[in-house]
């Protein structure tokens, strides 16, 4: 099946599209339509005319930020973009991985093609060619306050286009100029305003939020299927997921989660609670739809806001391509992305907390209805020296605690900077990075809980066949391809990493009949 191709200048990018592009599962191209090209170049021509007529244009004939009171002499204007990228080259911290770099470049392109940034079509085409050749800027994660946009991290994109700093190309870190020459691309000389247009926007935080939203959706799916598995192996009361309960409190996402758990448990109108089943299970089972449902119900508005941000002109100043007016504003402010990220990490961390409690139930002999202590699969005579999932449950608690700790909202920690010109900033990039870290930790807890639930299911079925849906069986089979049942103690770290990779690449079966 051919990969999907998204055409900027024709297609709006969704969070799902950004995620697919980041994984190399989709291609992003620039439209060659004549009308689109004219729209883009019209803004650049207007800007060039203003410069030629010696009109004052912020970020072209003036310094930036508080330095806007300083006039840039005509003979120095061509050097402005290069120097702008150079003095912002102070990012530190980890380097964003290749999928994240792809997402950042794609999102920056999606903004610049709106036609309000005063850049040339050829400049956009150069960046598009870099993306399609997989020449990816090495972008440090730290150094942005989220207004004026993501100046420091995006300077690494601008610099790479000009042949400066390092990129990753075909899995190798190398100087940007060397990678460009390898594919017969020349380093570009950015025109006035083009460096500022590339750097003064919300592309980093927005790209991170897009990836976080798609990963959060997957995490919610895994948490839902794992909940069904845990309920089944603990001989839980299926009636907790009766659709009438959720019709009485009709949050759509919560209803969907309950319906999916019910499907995985084979709940039907004929169900009667067995004497071995409790009237009411603990909250980690009974209230799971209410926990996961918070995320499911809020993802739609998060997607809407981030997709608006992706497909918007979010730099400064803007050039009206129809009238030629130069519009000075603050579209680089990342408040919406910051709020999405801060909200998302709260809902996601609750999945980690939920799954950690479910794992604790599975391992606790006083709660697990006759399953072996710590879910050890060892023979009876070897149980004293085999501890099964004991350490993994401790690790789950550590990961969940760290995820919960990171839910402090970053967006409320604005700092006044740049001579009090940037005196109220969004901190959106920090919030977005936090949300991805919370997701990473939550995914770890969920994968570990899935393994524990699969172990518990197989241990339970030594004595009795459980009624679970085909989705549960498919997930157990997929887990077992990577991680066999634990019959004797062994390190699980390598298997957990492989399962995390499978989860993040969409290779675990997490579909239901209502997905059709």
C-alpha positions as a Python dict, from the first residue, in 0.01 Angstrom:
ca = {
    (1, 'X'): (0, 0, 0),
    (2, 'X'): (155, 336, -101),
    (3, 'X'): (234, 590, 167),
    (4, 'X'): (-3, 884, 199),
    (5, 'X'): (129, 1211, 55),
    (6, 'X'): (30, 1546, 203),
    (7, 'X'): (59, 1854, -18),
    (8, 'X'): (118, 2183, 163),
    (9, 'X'): (-65, 2462, -12),
    (10, 'X'): (-355, 2222, -64),
    (11, 'X'): (-391, 2010, 249),
    (12, 'X'): (-424, 2119, 609),
    (13, 'X'): (-210, 1906, 840),
    (14, 'X'): (-375, 1711, 1120),
    (15, 'X'): (-203, 1584, 1432),
    (16, 'X'): (-234, 1235, 1284),
    (17, 'X'): (-59, 1353, 964),
    (18, 'X'): (224, 1509, 1165),
    (19, 'X'): (264, 1185, 1358),
    (20, 'X'): (272, 978, 1037),
    (21, 'X'): (529, 1211, 879),
    (22, 'X'): (742, 1195, 1193),
    (23, 'X'): (758, 815, 1173),
    (24, 'X'): (834, 817, 802),
    (25, 'X'): (494, 663, 726),
    (26, 'X'): (383, 958, 511),
    (27, 'X'): (542, 1208, 275),
    (28, 'X'): (509, 1587, 281),
    (29, 'X'): (546, 1786, -41),
    (30, 'X'): (506, 2149, -139),
    (31, 'X'): (237, 2240, -390),
    (32, 'X'): (363, 2346, -731),
    (33, 'X'): (30, 2509, -818),
    (34, 'X'): (92, 2843, -992),
    (35, 'X'): (-162, 3035, -783),
    (36, 'X'): (-12, 2904, -459),
    (37, 'X'): (338, 2990, -573),
    (38, 'X'): (228, 3342, -672),
    (39, 'X'): (63, 3392, -331),
    (40, 'X'): (383, 3297, -151),
    (41, 'X'): (616, 3502, -371),
    (42, 'X'): (381, 3801, -360),
    (43, 'X'): (451, 3848, 11),
    (44, 'X'): (825, 3821, -47),
    (45, 'X'): (806, 4075, -332),
    (46, 'X'): (612, 4322, -115),
    (47, 'X'): (879, 4294, 152),
    (48, 'X'): (1161, 4340, -99),
    (49, 'X'): (994, 4654, -235),
    (50, 'X'): (958, 4802, 113),
    (51, 'X'): (1325, 4737, 180),
    (52, 'X'): (1419, 4890, -155),
    (53, 'X'): (1213, 5202, -69),
    (54, 'X'): (1389, 5223, 268),
    (55, 'X'): (1067, 5176, 464),
    (56, 'X'): (1100, 5078, 829),
    (57, 'X'): (1011, 4709, 872),
    (58, 'X'): (1058, 4536, 1205),
    (59, 'X'): (1308, 4251, 1188),
    (60, 'X'): (1432, 4365, 848),
    (61, 'X'): (1555, 4722, 885),
    (62, 'X'): (1537, 4718, 1265),
    (63, 'X'): (1674, 4494, 1535),
    (64, 'X'): (1441, 4247, 1704),
    (65, 'X'): (1269, 4255, 2040),
    (66, 'X'): (1384, 4537, 2261),
    (67, 'X'): (1648, 4613, 1997),
    (68, 'X'): (1378, 4726, 1755),
    (69, 'X'): (1478, 5086, 1834),
    (70, 'X'): (1810, 5018, 1660),
    (71, 'X'): (1813, 5078, 1286),
    (72, 'X'): (1996, 4822, 1072),
    (73, 'X'): (2205, 5002, 806),
    (74, 'X'): (2112, 4909, 451),
    (75, 'X'): (2443, 4736, 380),
    (76, 'X'): (2402, 4509, 686),
    (77, 'X'): (2044, 4397, 617),
    (78, 'X'): (2154, 4093, 409),
    (79, 'X'): (2353, 3967, 709),
    (80, 'X'): (2060, 3986, 947),
    (81, 'X'): (1914, 3635, 903),
    (82, 'X'): (2253, 3469, 938),
    (83, 'X'): (2342, 3657, 1254),
    (84, 'X'): (1993, 3605, 1396),
    (85, 'X'): (2035, 3230, 1368),
    (86, 'X'): (2388, 3241, 1502),
    (87, 'X'): (2329, 3429, 1825),
    (88, 'X'): (2033, 3206, 1904),
    (89, 'X'): (2256, 2899, 1877),
    (90, 'X'): (2267, 2848, 2254),
    (91, 'X'): (2030, 2553, 2300),
    (92, 'X'): (2121, 2284, 2551),
    (93, 'X'): (1977, 1960, 2681),
    (94, 'X'): (1900, 1647, 2485),
    (95, 'X'): (1880, 1658, 2108),
    (96, 'X'): (1531, 1588, 1975),
    (97, 'X'): (1521, 1249, 1805),
    (98, 'X'): (1469, 1209, 1431),
    (99, 'X'): (1088, 1164, 1440),
    (100, 'X'): (1054, 1480, 1647),
    (101, 'X'): (1282, 1675, 1414),
    (102, 'X'): (1069, 1566, 1117),
    (103, 'X'): (756, 1681, 1296),
    (104, 'X'): (908, 2021, 1379),
    (105, 'X'): (1014, 2086, 1019),
    (106, 'X'): (674, 1973, 886),
    (107, 'X'): (486, 2200, 1127),
    (108, 'X'): (707, 2500, 1046),
    (109, 'X'): (640, 2448, 677),
    (110, 'X'): (265, 2423, 740),
    (111, 'X'): (273, 2766, 903),
    (112, 'X'): (489, 2940, 645),
    (113, 'X'): (275, 2824, 350),
    (114, 'X'): (-15, 3035, 478),
    (115, 'X'): (136, 3320, 280),
    (116, 'X'): (164, 3581, 556),
    (117, 'X'): (534, 3544, 638),
    (118, 'X'): (702, 3726, 349),
    (119, 'X'): (919, 3432, 244),
    (120, 'X'): (997, 3296, -102),
    (121, 'X'): (851, 2979, -248),
    (122, 'X'): (1207, 2870, -328),
    (123, 'X'): (1302, 2899, 39),
    (124, 'X'): (1006, 2680, 138),
    (125, 'X'): (1097, 2435, -137),
    (126, 'X'): (1452, 2415, -2),
    (127, 'X'): (1323, 2321, 344),
    (128, 'X'): (1077, 2073, 189),
    (129, 'X'): (1363, 1911, -6),
    (130, 'X'): (1567, 1879, 311),
    (131, 'X'): (1277, 1701, 481),
    (132, 'X'): (1223, 1464, 190),
    (133, 'X'): (1595, 1381, 179),
    (134, 'X'): (1573, 1323, 556),
    (135, 'X'): (1833, 1590, 632),
    (136, 'X'): (1719, 1667, 985),
    (137, 'X'): (1849, 1955, 1197),
    (138, 'X'): (1996, 1855, 1532),
    (139, 'X'): (1769, 2058, 1761),
    (140, 'X'): (1842, 2092, 2135),
    (141, 'X'): (1532, 2057, 2351),
    (142, 'X'): (1601, 2335, 2601),
    (143, 'X'): (1616, 2711, 2562),
    (144, 'X'): (1269, 2832, 2458),
    (145, 'X'): (1025, 3027, 2676),
    (146, 'X'): (753, 2988, 2413),
    (147, 'X'): (736, 3356, 2304),
    (148, 'X'): (867, 3508, 2081),
    (149, 'X'): (796, 3161, 1957),
    (150, 'X'): (1061, 2891, 1966),
    (151, 'X'): (1349, 3118, 1868),
    (152, 'X'): (1642, 2916, 1997),
    (153, 'X'): (1539, 2565, 1885),
    (154, 'X'): (1414, 2690, 1546),
    (155, 'X'): (1745, 2867, 1488),
    (156, 'X'): (1888, 2519, 1430),
    (157, 'X'): (1645, 2473, 1139),
    (158, 'X'): (1744, 2806, 983),
    (159, 'X'): (2113, 2737, 1038),
    (160, 'X'): (2096, 2395, 873),
    (161, 'X'): (1935, 2547, 567),
    (162, 'X'): (2230, 2786, 544),
    (163, 'X'): (2478, 2499, 577),
    (164, 'X'): (2569, 2563, 940),
    (165, 'X'): (2570, 2338, 1250),
    (166, 'X'): (2494, 1967, 1244),
    (167, 'X'): (2222, 1747, 1100),
    (168, 'X'): (2132, 1380, 1108),
    (169, 'X'): (2143, 1226, 761),
    (170, 'X'): (2087, 857, 692),
    (171, 'X'): (2146, 779, 1056),
    (172, 'X'): (2476, 970, 1073),
    (173, 'X'): (2550, 1300, 1244),
    (174, 'X'): (2741, 1531, 1011),
    (175, 'X'): (2789, 1899, 925),
    (176, 'X'): (2482, 2043, 753),
    (177, 'X'): (2676, 2161, 449),
    (178, 'X'): (2818, 1814, 391),
    (179, 'X'): (2472, 1655, 400),
    (180, 'X'): (2331, 1916, 161),
    (181, 'X'): (2615, 1860, -86),
    (182, 'X'): (2559, 1484, -73),
    (183, 'X'): (2213, 1528, -228),
    (184, 'X'): (2314, 1821, -455),
    (185, 'X'): (2138, 2085, -250),
    (186, 'X'): (2315, 2417, -206),
    (187, 'X'): (2313, 2597, 125),
    (188, 'X'): (2059, 2876, 93),
    (189, 'X'): (2117, 3245, 160),
    (190, 'X'): (1815, 3359, 357),
    (191, 'X'): (1664, 3690, 252),
    (192, 'X'): (1562, 3965, 496),
    (193, 'X'): (1276, 3845, 721),
    (194, 'X'): (1321, 3478, 619),
    (195, 'X'): (1539, 3394, 918),
    (196, 'X'): (1293, 3566, 1150),
    (197, 'X'): (998, 3394, 980),
    (198, 'X'): (1158, 3054, 1030),
    (199, 'X'): (1245, 3113, 1393),
    (200, 'X'): (970, 3335, 1534),
    (201, 'X'): (687, 3081, 1558),
    (202, 'X'): (538, 2802, 1765),
    (203, 'X'): (652, 2505, 1553),
    (204, 'X'): (849, 2320, 1822),
    (205, 'X'): (586, 2325, 2095),
    (206, 'X'): (309, 2260, 1843),
    (207, 'X'): (489, 1964, 1686),
    (208, 'X'): (554, 1816, 2030),
    (209, 'X'): (185, 1859, 2120),
    (210, 'X'): (76, 1692, 1796),
    (211, 'X'): (295, 1391, 1872),
    (212, 'X'): (178, 1386, 2233),
    (213, 'X'): (-190, 1387, 2133),
    (214, 'X'): (-148, 1087, 1903),
    (215, 'X'): (55, 897, 2161),
    (216, 'X'): (-203, 981, 2427),
    (217, 'X'): (-478, 836, 2209),
    (218, 'X'): (-278, 513, 2180),
    (219, 'X'): (-213, 512, 2555),
    (220, 'X'): (-586, 544, 2623),
    (221, 'X'): (-653, 248, 2392),
    (222, 'X'): (-394, 34, 2568),
    (223, 'X'): (-524, 134, 2912),
    (224, 'X'): (-875, 33, 2801),
    (225, 'X'): (-776, -311, 2676),
    (226, 'X'): (-552, -373, 2978),
    (227, 'X'): (-840, -282, 3210),
    (228, 'X'): (-1054, -550, 3046),
    (229, 'X'): (-775, -804, 3089),
    (230, 'X'): (-727, -717, 3455),
    (231, 'X'): (-1100, -729, 3523),
    (232, 'X'): (-1124, -1071, 3357),
    (233, 'X'): (-834, -1231, 3543),
    (234, 'X'): (-950, -1088, 3878),
    (235, 'X'): (-1295, -1238, 3815),
    (236, 'X'): (-1440, -889, 3825),
    (237, 'X'): (-1801, -784, 3798),
    (238, 'X'): (-1866, -720, 3428),
    (239, 'X'): (-2181, -526, 3511),
    (240, 'X'): (-1965, -229, 3611),
    (241, 'X'): (-1945, -160, 3236),
    (242, 'X'): (-2316, -184, 3159),
    (243, 'X'): (-2396, 89, 2907),
    (244, 'X'): (-2697, 204, 3110),
    (245, 'X'): (-2463, 332, 3382),
    (246, 'X'): (-2285, 552, 3132),
    (247, 'X'): (-2602, 662, 2955),
    (248, 'X'): (-2701, 812, 3291),
    (249, 'X'): (-2381, 1021, 3286),
    (250, 'X'): (-2334, 1061, 2912),
    (251, 'X'): (-1982, 1188, 2855),
    (252, 'X'): (-1917, 1052, 2502),
    (253, 'X'): (-1556, 951, 2557),
    (254, 'X'): (-1636, 782, 2886),
    (255, 'X'): (-1920, 594, 2719),
    (256, 'X'): (-1687, 480, 2440),
    (257, 'X'): (-1429, 349, 2689),
    (258, 'X'): (-1692, 156, 2886),
    (259, 'X'): (-1835, 13, 2563),
    (260, 'X'): (-1491, -108, 2454),
    (261, 'X'): (-1419, -271, 2790),
    (262, 'X'): (-1757, -441, 2775),
    (263, 'X'): (-1680, -570, 2426),
    (264, 'X'): (-1345, -709, 2543),
    (265, 'X'): (-1519, -883, 2833),
    (266, 'X'): (-1799, -1025, 2620),
    (267, 'X'): (-2062, -849, 2832),
    (268, 'X'): (-2418, -907, 2711),
    (269, 'X'): (-2774, -880, 2840),
    (270, 'X'): (-2767, -1239, 2965),
    (271, 'X'): (-2478, -1174, 3205),
    (272, 'X'): (-2538, -1279, 3564),
    (273, 'X'): (-2281, -1215, 3835),
    (274, 'X'): (-2127, -1538, 3959),
    (275, 'X'): (-2106, -1602, 4334),
    (276, 'X'): (-1726, -1574, 4308),
    (277, 'X'): (-1756, -1218, 4177),
    (278, 'X'): (-1772, -920, 4410),
    (279, 'X'): (-2077, -695, 4408),
    (280, 'X'): (-1841, -402, 4365),
    (281, 'X'): (-1479, -412, 4256),
    (282, 'X'): (-1222, -157, 4367),
    (283, 'X'): (-1211, 180, 4194),
    (284, 'X'): (-913, 79, 3978),
    (285, 'X'): (-1155, -147, 3789),
    (286, 'X'): (-1501, -4, 3851),
    (287, 'X'): (-1403, 355, 3779),
    (288, 'X'): (-1157, 287, 3497),
    (289, 'X'): (-1394, 427, 3227),
    (290, 'X'): (-1431, 742, 3434),
    (291, 'X'): (-1051, 781, 3455),
    (292, 'X'): (-965, 694, 3094),
    (293, 'X'): (-1277, 877, 2977),
    (294, 'X'): (-1140, 1212, 3095),
    (295, 'X'): (-862, 1181, 2839),
    (296, 'X'): (-1093, 1042, 2569),
    (297, 'X'): (-1339, 1329, 2616),
    (298, 'X'): (-1074, 1601, 2604),
    (299, 'X'): (-859, 1481, 2313),
    (300, 'X'): (-1102, 1624, 2051),
    (301, 'X'): (-1068, 1987, 2162),
    (302, 'X'): (-694, 1941, 2209),
    (303, 'X'): (-667, 1820, 1849),
    (304, 'X'): (-873, 2114, 1727),
    (305, 'X'): (-656, 2371, 1900),
    (306, 'X'): (-327, 2216, 1794),
    (307, 'X'): (-443, 2171, 1434),
    (308, 'X'): (-544, 2538, 1429),
    (309, 'X'): (-196, 2626, 1553),
    (310, 'X'): (-28, 2400, 1294),
    (311, 'X'): (-215, 2557, 1004),
    (312, 'X'): (-176, 2919, 1111),
    (313, 'X'): (56, 3210, 1047),
    (314, 'X'): (228, 3235, 1385),
    (315, 'X'): (528, 3460, 1332),
    (316, 'X'): (575, 3838, 1349),
    (317, 'X'): (542, 4068, 1168),
    (318, 'X'): (286, 3939, 918),
    (319, 'X'): (274, 4065, 562),
    (320, 'X'): (-75, 4096, 415),
    (321, 'X'): (-20, 3954, 64),
    (322, 'X'): (-323, 4139, -71),
    (323, 'X'): (-268, 4490, 66),
    (324, 'X'): (103, 4485, 149),
    (325, 'X'): (34, 4601, 503),
    (326, 'X'): (291, 4503, 766),
    (327, 'X'): (104, 4380, 1072),
    (328, 'X'): (284, 4375, 1406),
    (329, 'X'): (134, 4141, 1665),
    (330, 'X'): (197, 3843, 1887),
    (331, 'X'): (92, 3530, 1696),
    (332, 'X'): (416, 3369, 1811),
    (333, 'X'): (267, 3339, 2161),
    (334, 'X'): (223, 2972, 2249),
    (335, 'X'): (-58, 2997, 2504),
    (336, 'X'): (-293, 2750, 2335),
    (337, 'X'): (-21, 2488, 2292),
    (338, 'X'): (86, 2541, 2653),
    (339, 'X'): (-266, 2491, 2784),
    (340, 'X'): (-314, 2177, 2575),
    (341, 'X'): (16, 2032, 2696),
    (342, 'X'): (-49, 2114, 3062),
    (343, 'X'): (-400, 1965, 3041),
    (344, 'X'): (-286, 1659, 2849),
    (345, 'X'): (-16, 1558, 3093),
    (346, 'X'): (-265, 1566, 3380),
    (347, 'X'): (-508, 1330, 3207),
    (348, 'X'): (-228, 1100, 3086),
    (349, 'X'): (-59, 1076, 3426),
    (350, 'X'): (-388, 951, 3567),
    (351, 'X'): (-359, 652, 3331),
    (352, 'X'): (-21, 572, 3484),
    (353, 'X'): (-170, 593, 3832),
    (354, 'X'): (-463, 373, 3731),
    (355, 'X'): (-245, 105, 3571),
    (356, 'X'): (-6, 102, 3866),
    (357, 'X'): (-299, 30, 4100),
    (358, 'X'): (-420, -246, 3866),
    (359, 'X'): (-76, -407, 3872),
    (360, 'X'): (-77, -393, 4251),
    (361, 'X'): (-412, -575, 4255),
    (362, 'X'): (-278, -850, 4028),
    (363, 'X'): (24, -919, 4251),
    (364, 'X'): (-148, -898, 4588),
    (365, 'X'): (-252, -1242, 4718),
    (366, 'X'): (-519, -1078, 4933),
    (367, 'X'): (-677, -914, 4627),
    (368, 'X'): (-608, -1136, 4326),
    (369, 'X'): (-854, -1419, 4393),
    (370, 'X'): (-610, -1709, 4416),
    (371, 'X'): (-339, -1611, 4168),
    (372, 'X'): (18, -1686, 4280),
    (373, 'X'): (201, -1424, 4485),
    (374, 'X'): (374, -1177, 4249),
    (375, 'X'): (230, -1373, 3955),
    (376, 'X'): (521, -1613, 3961),
    (377, 'X'): (485, -1887, 3703),
    (378, 'X'): (749, -2110, 3862),
    (379, 'X'): (673, -2466, 3977),
    (380, 'X'): (555, -2496, 4338),
    (381, 'X'): (890, -2631, 4461),
    (382, 'X'): (1077, -2332, 4310),
    (383, 'X'): (848, -2052, 4426),
    (384, 'X'): (1069, -1952, 4724),
    (385, 'X'): (1344, -1830, 4489),
    (386, 'X'): (1127, -1691, 4208),
    (387, 'X'): (959, -1354, 4254),
    (388, 'X'): (783, -1303, 3920),
    (389, 'X'): (666, -944, 3872),
    (390, 'X'): (756, -816, 4218),
    (391, 'X'): (1027, -573, 4103),
    (392, 'X'): (829, -467, 3798),
    (393, 'X'): (542, -354, 4019),
    (394, 'X'): (788, -146, 4223),
    (395, 'X'): (919, 4, 3899),
    (396, 'X'): (562, 84, 3793),
    (397, 'X'): (512, 280, 4113),
    (398, 'X'): (834, 470, 4050),
    (399, 'X'): (731, 558, 3693),
    (400, 'X'): (379, 655, 3799),
    (401, 'X'): (509, 876, 4080),
    (402, 'X'): (744, 1058, 3843),
    (403, 'X'): (464, 1108, 3590),
    (404, 'X'): (236, 1251, 3859),
    (405, 'X'): (512, 1483, 3981),
    (406, 'X'): (546, 1635, 3634),
    (407, 'X'): (181, 1742, 3615),
    (408, 'X'): (261, 2083, 3766),
    (409, 'X'): (153, 2329, 3493),
    (410, 'X'): (449, 2491, 3322),
    (411, 'X'): (241, 2769, 3165),
    (412, 'X'): (197, 2950, 3498),
    (413, 'X'): (572, 2996, 3539),
    (414, 'X'): (612, 3291, 3302),
    (415, 'X'): (938, 3483, 3335),
    (416, 'X'): (1007, 3835, 3215),
    (417, 'X'): (1302, 3831, 2978),
    (418, 'X'): (1478, 4023, 2700),
    (419, 'X'): (1491, 4361, 2878),
    (420, 'X'): (1124, 4323, 2981),
    (421, 'X'): (1011, 4322, 2618),
    (422, 'X'): (918, 3955, 2645),
    (423, 'X'): (758, 4021, 2983),
    (424, 'X'): (478, 3760, 2960),
    (425, 'X'): (571, 3434, 2793),
    (426, 'X'): (390, 3104, 2744),
    (427, 'X'): (642, 2840, 2852),
    (428, 'X'): (463, 2624, 2596),
    (429, 'X'): (771, 2433, 2487),
    (430, 'X'): (853, 2331, 2842),
    (431, 'X'): (491, 2221, 2893),
    (432, 'X'): (503, 2020, 2569),
    (433, 'X'): (831, 1853, 2665),
    (434, 'X'): (681, 1766, 3003),
    (435, 'X'): (377, 1614, 2836),
    (436, 'X'): (598, 1385, 2626),
    (437, 'X'): (794, 1281, 2933),
    (438, 'X'): (471, 1202, 3118),
    (439, 'X'): (363, 998, 2817),
    (440, 'X'): (692, 809, 2811),
    (441, 'X'): (654, 717, 3178),
    (442, 'X'): (287, 627, 3138),
    (443, 'X'): (360, 405, 2839),
    (444, 'X'): (615, 222, 3054),
    (445, 'X'): (358, 158, 3325),
    (446, 'X'): (95, 47, 3073),
    (447, 'X'): (326, -195, 2894),
    (448, 'X'): (435, -344, 3225),
    (449, 'X'): (72, -379, 3337),
    (450, 'X'): (-17, -541, 3005),
    (451, 'X'): (258, -800, 3059),
    (452, 'X'): (141, -865, 3414),
    (453, 'X'): (-219, -902, 3296),
    (454, 'X'): (-115, -1145, 3021),
    (455, 'X'): (79, -1351, 3277),
    (456, 'X'): (-221, -1348, 3510),
    (457, 'X'): (-455, -1457, 3231),
    (458, 'X'): (-240, -1757, 3143),
    (459, 'X'): (-200, -1853, 3510),
    (460, 'X'): (-575, -1830, 3564),
    (461, 'X'): (-646, -2037, 3255),
    (462, 'X'): (-446, -2325, 3394),
    (463, 'X'): (-764, -2391, 3595),
    (464, 'X'): (-1051, -2223, 3410),
    (465, 'X'): (-1118, -2075, 3068),
    (466, 'X'): (-1191, -1703, 3081),
    (467, 'X'): (-1452, -1533, 2866),
    (468, 'X'): (-1265, -1254, 2692),
    (469, 'X'): (-1308, -1103, 2348),
    (470, 'X'): (-1082, -1161, 2047),
    (471, 'X'): (-915, -823, 2097),
    (472, 'X'): (-773, -938, 2430),
    (473, 'X'): (-647, -1262, 2273),
    (474, 'X'): (-480, -1067, 1991),
    (475, 'X'): (-303, -841, 2237),
    (476, 'X'): (-178, -1134, 2445),
    (477, 'X'): (-49, -1304, 2131),
    (478, 'X'): (132, -985, 2025),
    (479, 'X'): (290, -949, 2367),
    (480, 'X'): (406, -1308, 2362),
    (481, 'X'): (587, -1264, 2030),
    (482, 'X'): (820, -1025, 2214),
    (483, 'X'): (800, -1142, 2575),
    (484, 'X'): (729, -1509, 2664),
    (485, 'X'): (552, -1607, 2982),
    (486, 'X'): (771, -1568, 3292),
    (487, 'X'): (813, -1918, 3432),
    (488, 'X'): (1149, -1848, 3597),
    (489, 'X'): (1288, -1509, 3694),
    (490, 'X'): (1475, -1322, 3422),
    (491, 'X'): (1555, -960, 3337),
    (492, 'X'): (1265, -798, 3152),
    (493, 'X'): (1418, -465, 3054),
    (494, 'X'): (1505, -561, 2696),
    (495, 'X'): (1159, -706, 2638),
    (496, 'X'): (992, -398, 2786),
    (497, 'X'): (1190, -171, 2553),
    (498, 'X'): (1090, -382, 2255),
    (499, 'X'): (725, -365, 2360),
    (500, 'X'): (748, 14, 2396),
    (501, 'X'): (886, 37, 2044),
    (502, 'X'): (601, -178, 1914),
    (503, 'X'): (348, 39, 2097),
    (504, 'X'): (492, 364, 1961),
    (505, 'X'): (509, 230, 1607),
    (506, 'X'): (144, 123, 1618),
    (507, 'X'): (219, -249, 1608),
    (508, 'X'): (9, -362, 1905),
    (509, 'X'): (-354, -461, 1826),
    (510, 'X'): (-566, -190, 1989),
    (511, 'X'): (-874, -181, 1767),
    (512, 'X'): (-1242, -250, 1841),
    (513, 'X'): (-1550, -313, 1634),
    (514, 'X'): (-1653, 55, 1663),
    (515, 'X'): (-1329, 158, 1488),
    (516, 'X'): (-1458, 21, 1159),
}
